[in-house]
């Protein structure tokens, strides 16, 4: 068995709303090993977005331990968390989060802006990432000149450009038609086959079936850990 990339042990997350405390995550234990493709599935309000934020170092637990690649990130300050997000995690979001005024390759190079790389090397890496997702002929197009599926491919290229160990995809097909959804899921599967560790957050069980393993969440608790059917 490969080494754990993600290990959550007794993780809780509570938010205060006035005098009330809302328990978003309740004693979550989860291990994801290197090279796995895991889907976290749950309806709106189940806690899956909170879990995604903690896995992605966008938030920290109220209590419990989160080990990312063996490092305890549960209590790190924001500067260190930002460094980890930029270097070790690639994010793919439902809304694409592309800057409309920039070309595809300039959007892709953004995570490298503070890396110390020279502009030429940043461009070369951005071009290579776009080629990897099948957009080598669209590098100078702005988001408004691309289809939804192509925009998500640019977002995936941006996630890949820092060569992260972990790809975290939050409802990556939520704004796409069925044909583009199939293309993006195929691309995510290809990335997994190439050795990436993949975590897919979704409410859709059919989308989740793309993963090796499905973890269900409801009311802030993991309710099942089900092996997906081998395709």
C-alpha positions in Angstrom: 0.0 0.0 0.0 1.3 3.5 -0.9 1.8 6.1 1.8 -1.1 8.2 3.0 -1.3 11.6 1.3 -4.3 12.6 3.4 -5.0 11.5 7.0 -7.8 13.1 9.0 -8.1 11.9 12.6 -11.1 12.9 14.8 -11.6 16.1 12.8 -14.3 18.4 13.9 -15.3 21.8 12.6 -17.8 24.1 14.3 -18.9 27.6 13.2 -20.5 30.2 15.5 -23.5 32.1 14.4 -24.4 34.5 17.1 -25.0 32.5 20.2 -25.4 29.3 18.2 -22.7 26.8 17.3 -23.1 24.8 14.1 -21.3 21.5 13.9 -20.2 21.2 10.2 -17.9 18.2 10.6 -18.3 15.6 13.4 -15.4 13.3 14.3 -14.3 12.7 10.7 -11.7 10.0 10.1 -10.4 9.6 6.6 -7.3 8.2 4.9 -6.4 8.6 1.2 -3.3 7.0 -0.1 -0.9 8.1 -2.8 -2.3 7.4 -6.3 -5.9 6.9 -5.2 -9.0 8.5 -6.9 -11.6 9.1 -4.2 -15.0 10.8 -4.5 -16.6 12.5 -1.5 -20.3 12.4 -2.1 -23.1 14.2 -0.2 -26.1 16.5 -0.7 -26.1 20.2 -0.1 -25.5 21.0 3.5 -23.9 17.6 4.3 -20.5 19.1 5.2 -18.7 18.1 2.0 -17.7 21.7 1.2 -16.3 22.2 4.7 -14.4 18.9 4.3 -13.0 20.1 1.0 -11.9 23.4 2.5 -10.0 21.5 5.3 -8.4 19.0 2.8 -7.4 21.9 0.6 -5.9 23.9 3.5 -8.4 26.7 2.9 -9.6 26.2 6.5 -8.4 24.4 9.7 -10.2 22.1 12.0 -11.7 23.2 15.3 -10.2 20.0 16.8 -8.6 16.9 15.5 -5.5 16.3 13.3 -5.0 16.7 9.6 -1.8 15.2 8.1 -1.0 16.1 4.5 1.9 14.0 3.2 2.8 13.2 6.8 2.9 16.9 7.9 0.4 18.1 10.6 -1.2 21.1 8.9 -4.0 21.4 11.5 -2.4 24.4 13.4 -0.3 26.1 10.7 -0.7 29.9 10.2 -2.2 31.4 7.0 1.2 32.1 5.4 2.3 28.5 5.6 -1.1 27.2 4.5 -0.9 29.5 1.5 2.5 28.1 0.6 1.2 24.5 0.9 -1.9 25.3 -1.3 0.3 26.8 -4.0 2.9 24.1 -4.1 1.2 20.8 -3.1 -2.4 21.1 -4.1 -4.0 21.7 -7.5 -7.6 23.1 -7.3 -10.4 22.7 -9.9 -13.6 24.5 -9.1 -17.1 24.5 -10.6 -16.9 28.2 -11.6 -13.5 27.8 -13.4 -12.2 31.0 -11.6 -10.4 32.2 -14.7 -9.5 35.9 -15.2 -11.5 37.0 -18.3 -8.9 39.6 -19.4 -6.1 37.1 -19.6 -5.3 34.5 -22.2 -5.4 30.8 -21.4 -1.7 30.5 -20.9 -1.5 33.6 -18.7 -4.3 32.2 -16.5 -2.4 28.9 -16.3 0.9 30.6 -15.3 -0.7 32.5 -12.4 0.2 29.9 -9.6 3.8 30.3 -10.7 3.9 34.1 -10.2 5.6 33.9 -6.8 7.7 30.9 -7.5 10.8 32.8 -8.6 10.8 31.2 -12.0 11.7 33.4 -15.0 8.9 34.5 -17.2 10.1 32.3 -20.1 10.1 29.2 -17.9 6.7 30.1 -16.5 5.3 30.4 -20.1 6.9 27.1 -21.1 5.3 25.2 -18.2 2.0 26.9 -18.9 2.2 25.8 -22.5 3.1 22.3 -21.5 0.1 22.0 -19.1 -2.3 23.3 -21.8 -0.9 20.8 -24.2 -1.5 18.1 -21.6 -5.2 18.9 -21.5 -5.6 19.1 -25.2 -5.6 22.9 -25.6 -2.2 23.4 -27.3 -4.0 25.3 -30.1 -6.0 27.6 -27.7 -3.2 29.1 -25.6 -3.8 32.7 -26.7 -7.6 32.6 -26.4 -9.3 34.4 -23.5 -12.0 32.6 -21.4 -14.8 34.3 -23.3 -13.6 32.8 -26.5 -13.7 29.2 -25.1 -16.5 26.8 -24.5 -17.4 25.8 -20.9 -15.5 22.5 -21.3 -12.5 24.3 -22.7 -12.5 26.7 -19.8 -12.5 23.9 -17.4 -9.6 22.3 -19.2 -7.7 25.6 -18.7 -8.6 25.4 -15.0 -7.2 21.8 -14.9 -4.0 23.0 -16.7 -3.7 25.7 -14.0 -4.1 23.1 -11.3 -1.3 20.9 -12.9 1.2 23.7 -13.6 2.8 23.5 -10.2 3.1 19.7 -10.4 1.2 19.1 -7.2 0.9 15.8 -5.5 -2.8 16.2 -5.0 -5.6 17.3 -7.3 -8.8 18.5 -5.5 -11.8 18.9 -7.8 -14.9 20.6 -6.4 -18.0 19.8 -8.5 -15.8 20.2 -11.6 -18.6 19.3 -14.1 -21.4 21.3 -12.4 -21.6 24.0 -15.1 -21.1 21.7 -18.1 -23.3 19.9 -20.6 -23.2 16.1 -20.8 -20.6 15.9 -23.6 -18.2 18.3 -21.8 -18.8 16.4 -18.6 -17.7 13.2 -20.2 -14.6 14.9 -21.6 -13.6 16.4 -18.2 -14.2 13.1 -16.4 -12.1 11.3 -18.9 -9.3 13.9 -18.4 -9.5 13.5 -14.6 -9.3 9.7 -15.1 -6.3 10.1 -17.3 -4.6 12.2 -14.6 -5.3 9.5 -12.1 -3.9 6.8 -14.4 -0.7 8.9 -14.8 -0.2 8.6 -11.0 -1.9 11.7 -9.5 -3.8 11.5 -6.2 -7.3 12.7 -7.0 -10.1 13.8 -4.7 -13.5 14.6 -6.3 -16.2 16.5 -4.4 -19.7 16.0 -5.8 -23.4 15.6 -5.0 -23.9 13.4 -8.1 -23.5 9.6 -7.6 -23.0 9.0 -11.3 -20.1 11.4 -11.3 -18.7 9.8 -8.2 -18.7 6.4 -9.9 -15.7 7.6 -11.9 -13.6 7.3 -8.7 -12.0 4.1 -7.3 -13.6 4.7 -4.0 -16.6 6.7 -2.8 -16.9 8.2 0.7 -20.4 9.4 1.6 -20.9 12.3 4.0 -24.2 13.4 5.7 -24.8 15.8 8.6 -21.0 16.3 8.9 -20.3 12.6 9.4 -18.8 10.0 7.1 -21.5 7.4 6.7 -19.9 4.9 4.3 -16.8 4.1 2.5 -17.7 2.1 -0.5 -15.5 0.6 -3.2 -16.5 1.7 -6.6 -17.3 -0.9 -9.3 -14.2 -1.6 -11.4 -14.7 -0.1 -14.9 
